[in-house]
Amino acid sequence: MTAPEPTPPPRRVVVDVTIAAPIERVWQALRDPALIAQWFGWDYATLAAEIDGYFVGGAAEVEPGRRLDLGGDVFELEVAGSGTRVRLVRAEPPASDTWDGVYDDVDEGWITFMAQLAFWLEAQHGADRQTSPRRTIYLAGHREQADGPTLAAAAGLSAVAGLAVGERYAATAVTGEALAGVVRFRTDHQVGLSVDAWGPGMLVLAGRPGSPKSPHGGGFALITTFGLGAERLEPLTAAWADAWRTAFVRVTLMP
């Protein structure tokens, strides 16, 4: 008697976004490690190894040009007019029957990275790292008190909270820098803003609810810049790091 095939775990769509770029260009951005390094992750010592593990050694082209499986995290691409609809589909944890609305670090990471992919292809037009290198500043912190600042408040960008996706903003950040751009995306836990002065670049503010290790929650800010030299990046890093240490405890800074 033949044993029945195991039932695959339920699937859920974590990201569903239409990118203003042809499908061939989006697929290339998922397959070329040099291009992946322009939108995936941020500056840390093991980024190249992580890209190699996920997108090279751990990837299967289920349908070349259309469907890429990274060991359970699946990219699905389809033509959408002159652009490309991209879905990131993940398996639902087998123990969870009420997953909707649950905070998950990996889900939130993919939301950030897919927003960075869309921004790089649309605003940077897929520039390579020779002509417009990406540099990032990653700042994570924890609230010391329950009434500690929101991420937007800590960044000096509370006014952005009321703006819809696609609206322009202009504000003075907590560092004293005048920022202007467009609200790129917004989810339950994240907001992404383009920043004209950073290349253009992008600022992602990602909140995190309380946990046993961080009872009052916290989150991170990810600053993505393109083409900025050390003379711009070093003071930018110092200013944001100082502001974050004032607002939060146990601050992590990368690089």
N, C-alpha and C positions, 0 to 999 in steps of 0.2 A: 504494500500500500504506500503510495507516494505521500510524503508529508506535505501539508498545505504550505504555500508560500507565506512567509511572515508579513504581517500587515505593516506597511511603512508608517512611520510616525506622522501625525498631522503636520501640515505645513502652514506657515503664516508669512504674510508679506510684511517685511520690516520697513522697506523703502519702496516707493513707487513714484518715479520722477521722470518728467520729459525734459531732455537736454537738447538745446539748440545746436546740435552737431550731427553730422551724418553717421549712420550706424557703423561704417567701416572705421571711422575715427574713434568712436567710443570703444569699439572692440580692441583696436590697437592700444588704447590707453589702459586696457585691462590685461594686456599680454606682454607689453614691452617693459621690462623692469626699470629702465631709465625714465619712462613716462609715468609709470606707477609712482615713482619717487617724487613726482611733482604734485601728487594729491593725497596719497595714502600716508597715514600716520603723521609724525612730526619729527623734528631732529632729535634722534637718540642713537646711541652707539650700535644697537642691534637692528636698525631699520632695514638695512640691505639684506641681512640674513632672514628677517621676517618676511620681506617681500619674496625672497627666493623660496622660502618654505611654503608660503600660502599660494603664490601665483605661478610658481614654476614647478617645484617638486610636488606640491599638494594639489595641483589643479588638473581637472580633466575637461577637455573640450567636448562636452556631450553633443553639442551641435555647433560646429565651428562657425564663428561669426555671429552666433545667436545665443548660445547657452553654455555657461561656464560653471563648473561645480568645484568649489574650493573645499572639498571634504564635508559637504553638508550645507554650506552656505552657497546658494546658487544665484548667479546673475542670469537674468532673462532679458534679452534685448529684442525689440521689434521696431520697425520703421513707423514713425509717427509724423506724417507730412514730410517736411524738410529736416525734422529732428529725429530723436531716438527716445523711445520709452524704455526705461531701465527699471527692472524690479529686482530687489534683493530678497530672496525667499529663504527662510530658515526653518529648521525642524522645531516643533514645539516640544519642550521638555516632557518626557513621558509621565512624570509625576504631576503635571499641571493640567487641570481641567478648567482653570479660570485665569488664563495667562494674560488676557487683555487688560491693559492698564498697569501691569506689574513692571517695576523698574528693572532693567537688565543692562549691565555695563557693556556687554558685547553689542546688543541692539543699539545702544546709544552711540557706541563707537562707529558702527556702520552708518548711522544717520549723519554723523559728522563727516565721515570720509566721503560719502556719496555727495554731500553738499559741496565738499572741496573739489570733487571730480567735476561736478557741473560748473562750478565757478571757474576752475582752471580752463575747461574747454570753451566756456562762453566769454568770460571776461579777459582771460589771458590768451584765448584762441589756441590753446595747446602749445604754448611756447616751450622750448626745451630749456634745460638748465644751463646751456652755454649762453643763450641769448638773454634769458631772464630767470636766473636761478631762484628757486624757492628757499626761503629761510623761515623758520618758525620760532615762536616763543610759546612755551606751554607752562601755564601756571595753575596749580591745583591748591585748594585750601579748604579748611574746615571751620565752621562757625564755632566760636567759643560759647555763645549764648543762644538761647532759642530765638531771641529777637535780634539776632545778628543781621547784617546787611544782606540784601539779595545780591546776586551777581551783577545785575544791571546797576544797582545803587553803588556797589563797590567800584564799578567801572566809570561811574559818573554819567551813566546813560539811562537813567530812570525814565526820561521822556520818550525813549524809543518804545517803551512797553505798550503804548497805545497805538502804534502804527501798524498798518497792515503790510503783508508781503507785497513788494513792488513799490512801496512808497519811499520817497527820499527823506533823509534826515540830515540834520546838522546839529552838532552838539560839541561841548567841550568836555573831554574825558577827564577822569580824576587826575591824570598826569599833567593837565594843563594844555594838552594838545587838541587843536581843533580838528574834529573828525567830520567827514561828510561822505555820504554814499547812499546805498539802497538797502532796505530790509530784504535779504535774500531768501530766508526761510524761517519758519517758526513751528515748533512742535510743543508737546506738553512740557518738555524739560529743556529745550534748546531754542536759541535764537541766533541767526547768522546775519551779519552786516557786512556789506562791502565797504571798503575804506579806500577812497580815492588816493590818498597820500601814500599808501603803502604799495604802490606798484601798477594798478590797484591791487589791494590785498583784501583779506577777510578777517573779521573777528567773530569767533563763535563763543558764546557764553552758554555753558551747559550746567544746569543745576543738578544736585544729587540729594535725594531725601535722606532723612536720618537713618542710621544703622547702629548696631551695637558698638562698632568702633568709632562712629562719628554721630552721636545722638542728635545733634542739631543740624546735621546735613552740611552741605557745602557745594563744591563743584569745581569747574575749571574754566579758564579762559584760554583759547587757542588763537594766537595771532599768526596769520599767514601772510608773508610778504614776498614780493617778487622783485628782483633786481636791485635791492637795497644793499649798499656796501657796508662795511664794518663801521664807518664813520656815522652812519644812520642807525644801524641795528644795535650797536652797543649802548648808546644812551637810551634808546627805546626800551631795550631789555631792562636796564637799570631802573628806569622810571616806573615801568609796570610792576616790577618785582617789589620795589619799595611800597607802592600803593597796595599791593596784595598783602604784604606782611602787616600793614596797618589795619587792614580789614579782617584778616583771617589768621588762624593759628595753624601750625604744622604745614607750612607752605612748601610745595614742591615746585622747583623751577627747572625747566629744560629748554635750551642747553645750559 
